Amino acid sequence: MPTSQRDVRTRISAVKNIQKITRAMEMVAAARLRRAEQRIEALRPYARAIRRMTRQAAEAAGDVPRLPILSEHEQTSTVGLLVVAGDRGLAGAFNSQIVRAGVAAGREHSGEGRDPVYYAAGRRPASSLTFRGMEPAESFTGFSDRPSYADARRIAERLMAAYTDGDVDQVEIFYNGYISPMSQVVRRETLLPLQRATILEEDESDSDEQQEDSAERSGPGPLVEYEPDPEEILKRLVPDYVEISVYRALLESTASEHGARMTAMRNASENAGELIEDLTLEMNRARQAEITQEIMEVVAGAEGLS
């Protein structure tokens, strides 16, 4: 522990400089978070519509047509795991919790006799997986702050190609679902094959919408006729479904990252403020000790002269 005023004053100055940086990063994250929230709000209705249309087309088609992207492999021996996180750190447990979830899922599949193949969206998950000895088959980086639909399409095309080529027999995605700036939840969804996809599981938002629609309608529901046939529509919808699912995961992850970073920087600023108070108190004590020492030396000198 420093004992002189100069040492304590130097530490106080350093902590104040760090506090300025964390406050600036908090404000930047807050501004980016608001834009990310707006993009999520604009996308969610479209994503729900694609989800609902694909599920309805699959139900109308009965058995999923035997097309490369729609056919289920006879045996699931390899599972592709897409881990979505950020390019930068300083966001609390945002990156680490996704990597842990992906690694845990890989161990789960390995325990059941399936080989996991990792794909990483973000520099942090890519470097973390490499450090753990789980080299990703492909990494997608440089867009975690503001992902575009083209980025999602590039990832989706790579995953669909891996599935149709037989490199993987199942595709899962892991990402931080955005709830609030203070809360993010790890989500695990199955993209391919369509027979096991999360899209076929009716979620709460879809069921709520259906209840509202049924409440508004007093008569029987509409009869949907498909032109062309459901198989052809499903063939066109599935790539869009995979792309929009990946894009939604990227947007949710971006908002979660900004929210986590804003919260982490706010906590860091508050901790810096507490540390400044403690150091200021320590500096005052050091100054009082020096003053007391000087008084004692003056008194001792006066007594010596007398």
N, C-alpha and C positions, 0 to 999 in steps of 0.2 A: 504493500500500500504506500502511495506517495505521502510524504510528510511535509514537504515544503509547499508554500502557496503557489509557487511557480509551476510545480508539477501538477497540482490540482487544477490550476487555471488552464493549463495546456489541455488537460483531459476534458474540461468543460467546453473549451473551444472546439475540440474534435467532435464531441457528442452533438454540439449544436449544429455543426456542419452536416453531420449525418442526418440529423433531424430535418434539416432543410431539404435534403435529398429525398427522404422518405415521404415527406409531405407533398413534394412535387410529384413523385411517383404515384401517390394516392390520388391526387387530382387528375392526373393523366388517365389512370385506370378507371376512375369514375366517369370521365367523359367518354372513354371508349366503351365502357359497360353500357351506357345509355344507348349508344348506337347499335351495339350488339343485341340489346333487348328489343329494339325496334325491328331488327331483321328477323329475330325469332318470332315475334308476334305476327309479322307479315307472312312468314313461311308456314307456320303451324296449320292454318286452315287448308292450305294446298296439300301439305303432307298428309293430313287426315283424309282428304278427299282421294288422293292417290291410293292410300291404304285401303279405304273402303271400296273403291272401284276394283282394285285388284282382288280383294277378298270376294266380292260379289261375282266377278268374272270367273274366279276359280271354283266357286260353288256352282255356277251355271254350267261350267265345262265338265263338271263331274271329276273323272280321273284326269289328272294333269297331263296335257299332251306330251308325247314322247319327242320333245325337242331338246337340243343340247343344254340350253340354259334352264329348261323346265324339268328335265328328267332327273330323277333321284338315283344316285349311284347305288349299285347293288350292295356294296360294302363300304362302311365309313372307316377308313384306315388312316386318313390324314385330314386334319382340321386346320383351316386357316384362321388365325386370330389377328384381327386388326386392332391395334392399341392406339387410341387417339388421345394426345395430350398437347403440350405446348413446346415452343422453340426456346423459351427462356424460363429461368427460375424465379426466385423471390416471390413465390405465390403459395407459401405454406405447403400443405400436403397435396396440392392439386395434382402434380405430376406423379409423385410416389405412390399414391393410392391407386391410380390407374395401372401403373406398372405392376404393383403387387397383385391386383385383380387378374391381370392377364397372365402373370406367371403362375398364380394359383390355378387358373383354369387350364393352363398347359400341363401342370402336374396332374390335375384331375384326369385329363384326357390320356396322359401317359400311363396313369395307373389303370386305366380301362383298356389299354392296348392300342391307343390311337396316337399317331405322331403329330405334335403341334408344329405348325409353320407360322412364324410371326411376321406381321407387316406393321410398320410403325408410321404414324402420321405425327410428325413433330420431332425436333432434334433431341429433346429430353428422353422420350421413351426409346428412341433409337440408340442413344448412347448408353442408357441404363440396361437395355437388353444385351447390347454388345458386351458391356462390363460383366454381366452375369453369365456370359458364355452362350447366349441365345441370339446369335446373329440374325437380324431380320432378313427375310428373303428380299424385301424391297422397302426403302424408306422414302417418305414424302415430307419435305421440309420447306420452310420459308414462307408459310402463309398462315400460321396459327393466329396472328393478330387480326387478320381480316381475310378469311377464306372466301373464295369465289366458287360459283357453280362449276367453272371449268376445272378447278382443283378436285372437287368431288367427283366429277365425271372421269377424270384421269384415274383416280383411285378405284372407282367402281368398275371401269373397264378392265383394269388390271386384275381385280378380284374375280370378275365374271370370266375373264380369259383363263385364269388359273383353275376355275371350276369346270369350264367346258373342256379344257385340255386334260383334265384328270389329275392336275397337280394337287388339288385338294378336293375332298369329298363333302366338306361342309365349311361354311364361312360364318364366323361370329365377330361381333364388333363390341369394343369396350370404350366407354367415354363417360365424362362427367355430365350428368344431366343438370341443367340449371334450374334451381328453385328460387333462390334469392341470393343477394350478395353475400349473405352469411352462411348459406346452405347450398351444398352441391351433393348429389347422390351418384354413386357409381352405377352405371347401367350396362347390362349385358344383353345383347339382342342377337338373334340368329337371322342372317340375311338369306343364305342359300343352304340347302335346296328350298324351294318354295313350300314343299310339303311340311317342313319343320320350321318355316320362317315365323318370326314373331308377328308378321302381318296377318296371319290367319287366326291369331288370338285376339279376340275383341277386347280392346282396352277400355278404360273407364270413360275416356272422352267420347269414344264412339258410342258406347252404350248410353251415355247421357244425351247425346244428340239424337239417338234413335228414340229415346223416351220422350224427348221434347217433340220430335216429329210425330210420333204416335199420339201424343196428347193433343196436338194441333189438328190432326186428321180425325174425323169422326167416322169415315167410311173405310173401306179396304185400301190397302197400300197399292201403289202403282205397279203395273206389270211391265217389266223391263224386257225389251226386245233388242237383241244384239245384231248389228249389221256392220261388218261381217260377223261370222260366228264367234262365240266366246273364245275358242281356241286361238283364233287369229288376233283378237283383241288382247288376250292374255300374253301372247307372244310379244306384242308391242308394249304392254304395260310393265312387264317385269323389269326390263332394263331401266325404265323410268323410276320404278319403285326402288331399285338398288341405288340409283344415283341420288334420288331425293332423300333416301334414308341415310346415306353417307353425308350428304350436304347438311341435313338436320343435325347429325352427330357433330359435324365440324362447328356449326353455329352454336349449338349448346355448349360444346367444349370451350369455344372462344369466350362466350359470356361467363362461363364458370371460371375461366382463367382470370378474366378481368375482375370479377367479383372477389375471387380468392386473393388476388394481388392487392386490391384495394383494402381488403380486410387486414391482410398481413402488414401492409405499410402503415395502416392506421394504428395497429397494435405496436409496431416498431416505433412510431412517433410518440405514442403514449409512454412506452417503456423508456424512450430517450428522455422524455420530460421528467419522469420519476428519477432517472439516473442523474439528471442535471440538478434536481433538488437535493439528492443525497450528496453529490459532489460539492454543491454550494455550502451545505451544512458542514461538510468536512473541511472546506477551505476556511470557513469562519472559525471553526475550532482551531485550525492550524494558526490562523492569524491571532486568535486570542492567546494561544500558547506562546507564540513569539513575543507578543506584548507583555505577557506575564514574565517571560524570561528576561526581557529587557528591564522591566521594573525591578526584578530581583537583583540583576547585575548592578543597577544604579544604587539600590539600597545597600548592597554589599560593599560597593565602592565608597559610599558615604560613611559607612561604619568603619571601613578601613582607614579613612582619612582622620576620623575622630579618635 
